[in-house]
Amino acid sequence: MKSRISEKFRTLFGKDGEFFASAGRINLIGEHTDYNGGYVFPGAIDKGMMSEIMLNGTDKVCAYALDLDEYVEFGLREEDAPSQSWARYIFGVCREIIKKGGKVGGFNTVFAGDVPLGAGMSSSAALESTFAFALNELFNLGIGKFDLARIGQATEHNYCGVKCGIMDQFASIFGKKGSLIRLDCKTLEYKYYPFDPEGYRLVLLDSVVKHELASSAYNRRRESCERAVAAIRKNHPEVEFLRDAGKEWLDEVKTDISEEDYKRAEYVIEEVQRVIDVCDALEKGDYETVGRKMYETHDGMSRLYEVSCEELDFLNDIARKCGVTGSRVMGGGFGGCTINLVKEELYDRFIAEARAAFKERFGHEPKVYDVVISDGARKLE
Ligand code: GLA
């Protein structure tokens, strides 16, 4: 990828720039908990975005997306927003830095990536983090790592229409080879957990479906949670996020909120606890419990949070039938992947069966990605 980028960069700009990269992410457990102040448990992966960048001394960004063969130029004022969605991520990052008082000028860039789009591995966070990290270095801005992640998150909120939490950008910036990271999204305390489950493999099965309107459905889930918090706060003003409430407090307001909001909040409260349970189990090397919790998450995401879909439920069922240790829909949902914790000796049979059964039902095979936990945002030498 590096040499393809480099070649194009020279052709377009006649010089060499500097290389930066960042990563997509997986999440072992803790889904839709981040914007509820709960825990998440992600890690960066070996698929990401890479860009070559050179400052150009103007106030214009000249950007070429190698995978799409598209070139766009844009200025850095609010009214200069480009229309191409990929360019809006880069523009948004620049704008968010500027809003924080950072001095960003123009630059030339060519970038490419290998995070499958729409698969729930957060290609967009990888793109935002690459540029946030790179611009921080190149313009000597001195922005701390959490703020870099927040810049990516604000880009999603203000330029891409997704009111996401901090998980994806956090993983993409803080990711470390071989480790998952448990993040408390309320206090922002985090802890690295070396993850090398002997005798097991983590594998993603990508349904290759992405259902429309995922971002508005995502934002609606968030609103449900906020309504539930508002109701609980009437009795317990100290509650800031769903994470601060137990099931009993939610039950006190059961008749004050809609059935749908209740289900959403119920899922979140249970999911926050599951992350804690999984961390405890991991410390004991108890992968059976980890796997069981993953299945519980799938059920919650499917029945209560309603972010699964036919294809993902189907993949989850195959995993259960094959005796896979843990399996669940990963990321925001509405398509994308399941993440599976599989015993080595079962791996081949499971993959073969999943491919065949899925193809028979939906007409195409799922894609299979072995998870390699890798470093996050960095400068390449
Ligand atoms: C998307 C969002 C994250 C998080 C997950 C669900 O990936 O970007 O902030 O909410 O969905 O866990």
Boltz pocket constraint, residues with backbone or C-beta under 6 A from the ligand:
constraints:
  - pocket:
      binder: B
      contacts: [[A, 30], [A, 31], [A, 32], [A, 33], [A, 34], [A, 35], [A, 120], [A, 122], [A, 164], [A, 165], [A, 166], [A, 167], [A, 168], [A, 331], [A, 332], [A, 333]]
      max_distance: 6.0
